């Protein structure tokens, strides 16, 4: 939660447990704070996680996100560090079903940028601190209350913080959202997911983020900096800590066949279940929501963190205008406008997940339809615009 005389926001962390995917929204909180500080407001982030206690998780930064972060002095570092992948493909083993090229998009960033969330957070934090921002951590918020003039948060150690507004960017199990009485409507996919960062050699095509379909389910393979790859796959029951043998079986049964990929090392891994939920409202009085506190969905398409950062930039800019004397109704417009955007993204991610996890009997027809669609330039362009986020300009 970022707090100051001007504005407050919570970033609350809970440990991962099997069966509940606790996606963290730290980049969302950092971005909101960065926007506000850059515009002259005082902000403090309250973070329940100790410094450095972070792993990769989200790894995709899309074109629109890079555009939105550009005025705040972060994009250059991200672009220099990340892996530029100019193509996304949907494949059935070695067969390309749908190629989605980004290199023709009208943007300075015609690619998907692959970079660990830890790096993204580090660059956001460095810029925030450069501008005078600070983070209280580890510090846990236990209660939130608002009145006509502001919001009060009580920390676990008894500290009381007061601010004009509070932005809940504290993830799917948001305390801020719960205490504001905002519903979180949706459900949970049947499949569990496994995630791992690995070192590979062999048959994975270069310069692509690849969504592999197979009778056993989907697997996503994407390059990361330092020669690593991100693996995400659906499984009936994921292990708590996937090892080399487990990830190798995933690639052997779902990945490239002509030249198999060989897993040399698992750097880090975890398991999670995927929810699809959207907050009933993004605002209750002086409490506002952004990121996973407002929407969660399948990782298919890599939209989660990107949509959250987009929330953060829009909310930070809008809240700044209100704090400088603009009408309070601007915040209502933020809340009303962002929810349909989330609905659109959730639908896209759900469609991709449904296609990828289709039952065995339906897969030949699915592949045939996708292969035909993939030959149509308009279909490829539309997917490129949707996945890059440029359709939300």
WONORGI-V211324 format. One line per field, one symbol per residue. phi: phi as a letter, one per 20 degrees, with the letter a starting at -180 (. if undefined). Layout:
phi=???
//
This chain:
phi=.ecagebcbdcddcffcfnceefedggffffgffffffendebcedcfdffnebcflfcdcegfffffegfdmdggffffefeedebdcdcdleefececedfdfebfceaeeebffgfgfffffffgfgeofbceafbdedbcbccfdrcdcdefenfddcbfbcdecdnfeffffffemefceqbcfffecdcbdcdcboefgemceddeebgepebdcbfcgmmecedcbebfbeffcfdgfffffgffecefdgcfedeeadfabbcadddcbcffbebcmedcdbmffdacagfgnlegffffffgffffgfffffffeoffgfffffgffefffffgfffffffffffffdgfgfefgfgffffffffeegfffffffffffnffdg
//
